[in-house]
Structure formats: structure tokens, C-alpha cells
Amino acid sequence: MMRKPFATLLFITALSVSVLSCKDKAKEAETTEAEMPATAEATAESYKANVDASTIQWKGFKPTGEHYGTIDIESGTFDVTNGEVVGGSFIIDMNSIVVNDLPADDEKNTKLTGHLKSDDFFDVEKYPNAVFTITGAENGEGKTMLSGNLTLKDAKNNIIFPVSVSQNGDELILESETFTIDRSKWNVKYGSKSFFDDLGDKFINDDIELKVTVKATKA
């Protein structure tokens, strides 16, 4: 039996890893300059976020692994017309960052959580909240592409990402697909190759993976 040359096997393996990596990587939200917030008509119905049932899941990456956890939504409202979200905003409690991939009583968890809250990353003492304000929504191909201004630290950018919106009586559920944002665009600089060119393999990826779930009740 003829054996495949090692180089061929290596190429096939690398190609397989590349395909899987591309398949698994969440799409980055389109990011542009901040826009004017959406203005809902007087006939729009208002929904108030149920913060106990709403959350943001996050995941960060580095060459040697990844970390993931959650961030709480502090408050929020949606304006809805004919079952479609036409406006609103919600406030994110940056001090609520939790790391879930390490045991809660692990010293490494405490150290990482503290580092994320420090001025190296999100500087929650100075910027305790992030804010997402809806600027528009377009439907197509069975998806709603939601756009809004994300204010994080001292920067504000508009992002667009896919969501599904469903209603059950007086409850509305908005759930995003998993997407990423480039943290460097919000001046989160620690370990970023966008700001430092001498990091070698000690860098942390700029992409932060997010999945947003907000449950709201008619006000």
C-alpha cells in the first residue's frame, strides 16, 4: 500500500483545522460610527426588561485557551410595533462580570475577575455601566438585524448583529445569535496587538464573543 507523504498529511490536517476554526468562529458585528437613536411612534407598546431572566454571555480568547462568563443587564426597555422592536435601550452592569470557566472559590477566578474590572480592561470604577441604544432594525432572510450604539468605557460605536424576537402573551424575548466585537474599538487595550507590537505569543485576542438574551414584559 502506498503511504501518503508526511507533507501531504500535514497539509490535510492543517486544512481540516482551518475549516473547523472558520466554521466555529462567530461573525464580527458590523461596526461603524455612532448613529441617531431610533424614535418610536406614540402608538408603540413599551416593554420593560426582566433583569433576573436576562443576561449577556461573553467569551475571550488567547493562544493558550479561553475564558467565559456572564454580565448582568441592570435595566432596559423596548418599544414594539406589530411584534417588531422599533426602539429602546438597556444598561449593562459592568461590575457584575462573572467568570464561569473557573471554580468560584478558585484564587485564579478572583484574580481574573479583578483584572477584568481593573483599568487594564473595563475600568468599572470609572465606567460602571455600558449602554446599548437601538438605532434601527431590518428584517430579511428570516432574521432581524438589530443595530444600536454600544457605549463602553469612553467610546461609542454602532454595531449590527442578528437577533430573533418572539412574543408570548405579554412577554417579549429578544435573543441574539453569537457574535463578536473588536474590543480595541472601545479602547480596551490590555494585551492587544492593535496597540502593542512587542507581545509575542502573550497577546489576548481583540475579539470578544457575545450572546445577548433579554426577556421583557409589557409595561
C-alpha positions as CSV (number, residue, x, y, z in Angstrom):
1,M,0.0,0.0,0.0
2,M,1.4,3.4,-1.0
3,R,1.7,5.7,2.0
4,K,0.9,9.4,1.7
5,P,3.9,11.6,2.2
6,F,4.1,13.3,5.6
7,A,3.8,16.8,4.0
8,T,0.5,15.8,2.4
9,L,-0.9,14.5,5.7
10,L,0.3,17.7,7.4
11,F,-1.4,19.8,4.8
12,I,-4.7,17.9,5.1
13,T,-4.6,18.2,8.9
14,A,-3.9,21.9,8.8
15,L,-6.7,22.4,6.2
16,S,-9.1,20.5,8.5
17,V,-8.2,22.6,11.5
18,S,-8.6,25.8,9.4
19,V,-12.0,24.8,8.1
20,L,-13.2,23.9,11.6
21,S,-11.8,27.1,13.0
22,C,-13.6,29.2,10.4
23,K,-16.8,27.3,11.0
24,D,-16.7,27.8,14.8
25,K,-15.7,31.4,14.7
26,A,-18.6,33.8,15.4
27,K,-19.1,36.6,12.9
28,E,-18.0,40.0,14.0
29,A,-20.7,42.6,14.3
30,E,-20.5,45.3,11.6
31,T,-19.1,48.3,13.5
32,T,-19.4,51.9,12.4
33,E,-19.6,55.4,13.9
34,A,-22.5,56.1,16.3
35,E,-25.9,56.9,14.8
36,M,-29.0,58.7,16.0
37,P,-31.2,56.6,18.3
38,A,-34.4,55.2,16.8
39,T,-37.6,57.2,17.6
40,A,-40.7,55.1,18.2
41,E,-44.2,56.3,17.3
42,A,-46.6,57.2,20.0
43,T,-48.6,54.0,19.3
44,A,-45.6,51.7,20.1
45,E,-46.0,49.4,23.0
46,S,-43.4,49.6,25.8
47,Y,-41.8,46.5,27.3
48,K,-39.7,46.5,30.5
49,A,-36.7,44.1,30.8
50,N,-36.9,41.4,33.4
51,V,-33.4,41.7,34.6
52,D,-33.4,38.4,36.6
53,A,-34.2,36.5,33.4
54,S,-31.8,38.5,31.1
55,T,-28.1,38.1,30.6
56,I,-25.1,38.6,28.3
57,Q,-22.8,35.6,27.8
58,W,-19.2,36.5,27.0
59,K,-16.1,34.6,25.9
60,G,-12.5,35.8,25.4
61,F,-9.6,34.1,23.7
62,K,-5.8,33.8,23.9
63,P,-3.3,31.5,22.3
64,T,-3.3,29.2,25.3
65,G,-7.0,28.9,25.8
66,E,-10.2,30.9,26.6
67,H,-12.3,32.2,29.4
68,Y,-16.1,32.8,29.5
69,G,-18.8,34.0,31.8
70,T,-21.7,36.4,32.1
71,I,-22.6,40.1,32.6
72,D,-25.9,41.3,34.0
73,I,-28.4,43.6,32.4
74,E,-29.3,46.3,35.0
75,S,-32.4,47.7,33.3
76,G,-33.9,48.2,29.9
77,T,-37.0,48.9,27.8
78,F,-38.1,48.1,24.3
79,D,-40.5,49.9,22.0
80,V,-42.5,47.4,19.9
81,T,-44.9,47.9,17.0
82,N,-46.7,44.9,15.4
83,G,-44.3,42.5,17.0
84,E,-41.2,44.3,15.8
85,V,-38.7,46.1,18.0
86,V,-38.5,49.7,16.9
87,G,-36.6,51.3,19.7
88,G,-35.3,51.2,23.2
89,S,-32.1,50.7,25.2
90,F,-30.6,48.8,28.1
91,I,-28.0,49.4,30.7
92,I,-25.3,46.8,31.3
93,D,-23.8,46.4,34.8
94,M,-20.1,46.1,34.1
95,N,-19.3,45.4,37.8
96,S,-21.4,42.2,37.5
97,I,-18.8,40.4,35.4
98,V,-18.6,36.8,36.4
99,V,-16.1,34.1,35.2
100,N,-17.7,30.7,34.8
101,D,-14.9,28.5,33.5
102,L,-13.0,28.6,36.8
103,P,-14.5,27.4,40.2
104,A,-15.9,30.4,42.0
105,D,-13.7,29.7,45.1
106,D,-10.6,29.4,43.0
107,E,-7.9,32.1,43.5
108,K,-7.4,32.3,39.8
109,N,-11.1,33.2,39.4
110,T,-10.8,36.0,41.9
111,K,-7.6,37.3,40.2
112,L,-9.1,37.2,36.6
113,T,-12.4,38.8,37.7
114,G,-10.5,41.6,39.4
115,H,-8.2,42.1,36.4
116,L,-11.2,42.4,34.1
117,K,-12.7,45.0,36.3
118,S,-9.5,47.0,36.6
119,D,-8.4,49.8,34.4
120,D,-6.4,47.3,32.3
121,F,-9.7,46.2,30.8
122,F,-13.1,47.7,31.6
123,D,-12.2,50.1,34.5
124,V,-15.6,49.5,36.2
125,E,-14.8,52.0,39.0
126,K,-14.7,54.8,36.4
127,Y,-17.2,53.3,33.9
128,P,-19.6,51.2,36.0
129,N,-22.1,50.8,33.1
130,A,-22.2,50.1,29.4
131,V,-25.3,51.2,27.4
132,F,-26.8,49.8,24.2
133,T,-29.3,52.1,22.5
134,I,-31.3,50.8,19.5
135,T,-30.9,52.8,16.3
136,G,-32.8,50.5,13.9
137,A,-33.9,47.0,12.8
138,E,-34.2,45.4,9.4
139,N,-35.8,42.1,8.6
140,G,-34.5,39.7,6.0
141,E,-34.0,36.0,5.3
142,G,-35.9,35.1,8.5
143,K,-33.6,37.3,10.7
144,T,-33.8,40.7,12.3
145,M,-30.6,42.7,12.0
146,L,-30.6,44.9,15.1
147,S,-28.4,48.0,15.1
148,G,-27.5,50.1,18.1
149,N,-25.0,52.3,19.7
150,L,-22.8,50.5,22.2
151,T,-21.2,52.8,24.7
152,L,-18.4,51.1,26.6
153,K,-15.7,52.9,28.6
154,D,-15.1,56.2,26.9
155,A,-16.1,55.1,23.3
156,K,-19.4,54.8,21.4
157,N,-19.8,52.8,18.2
158,N,-22.7,51.5,16.3
159,I,-22.9,47.7,15.9
160,I,-25.2,45.4,13.9
161,F,-26.0,41.8,14.8
162,P,-28.7,39.2,14.1
163,V,-31.5,38.6,16.7
164,S,-34.7,36.7,16.9
165,V,-37.7,38.3,18.5
166,S,-40.7,36.3,19.9
167,Q,-43.7,37.1,21.9
168,N,-45.8,35.0,24.3
169,G,-48.7,37.0,25.6
170,D,-47.3,40.0,27.4
171,E,-43.7,38.7,27.3
172,L,-41.2,39.5,24.7
173,I,-37.9,37.6,24.2
174,L,-35.0,39.1,22.2
175,E,-32.1,36.7,21.7
176,S,-29.1,37.3,19.6
177,E,-27.0,34.9,17.6
178,T,-23.5,34.6,18.9
179,F,-21.4,37.4,17.5
180,T,-18.1,39.2,18.3
181,I,-17.0,42.7,18.8
182,D,-13.5,44.1,18.5
183,R,-12.6,45.4,21.9
184,S,-9.9,47.7,20.6
185,K,-12.6,49.9,19.1
186,W,-13.7,50.7,22.6
187,N,-10.2,51.3,23.9
188,V,-9.9,48.0,25.9
189,K,-6.1,47.9,25.3
190,Y,-4.6,45.2,27.6
191,G,-2.7,42.5,25.7
192,S,-4.0,43.8,22.3
193,K,-1.9,43.7,19.2
194,S,-3.8,46.7,17.9
195,F,-1.9,48.8,20.5
196,F,1.3,46.9,21.3
197,D,3.7,45.2,18.8
198,D,6.0,43.5,21.3
199,L,3.6,41.0,22.8
200,G,4.9,37.8,21.1
201,D,2.6,35.0,22.0
202,K,1.4,36.8,25.2
203,F,-1.4,38.6,23.4
204,I,-5.1,38.4,24.0
205,N,-7.4,38.3,21.0
206,D,-9.3,41.5,20.3
207,D,-12.5,39.6,19.5
208,I,-14.9,39.2,22.4
209,E,-17.7,36.7,21.7
210,L,-21.2,37.8,23.0
211,K,-24.7,36.3,23.1
212,V,-27.5,38.6,24.4
213,T,-30.7,37.4,25.9
214,V,-33.3,39.9,27.1
215,K,-36.8,38.9,28.4
216,A,-39.2,41.8,28.8
217,T,-42.8,42.3,30.0
218,K,-45.3,44.7,28.6
219,A,-45.2,47.8,30.8
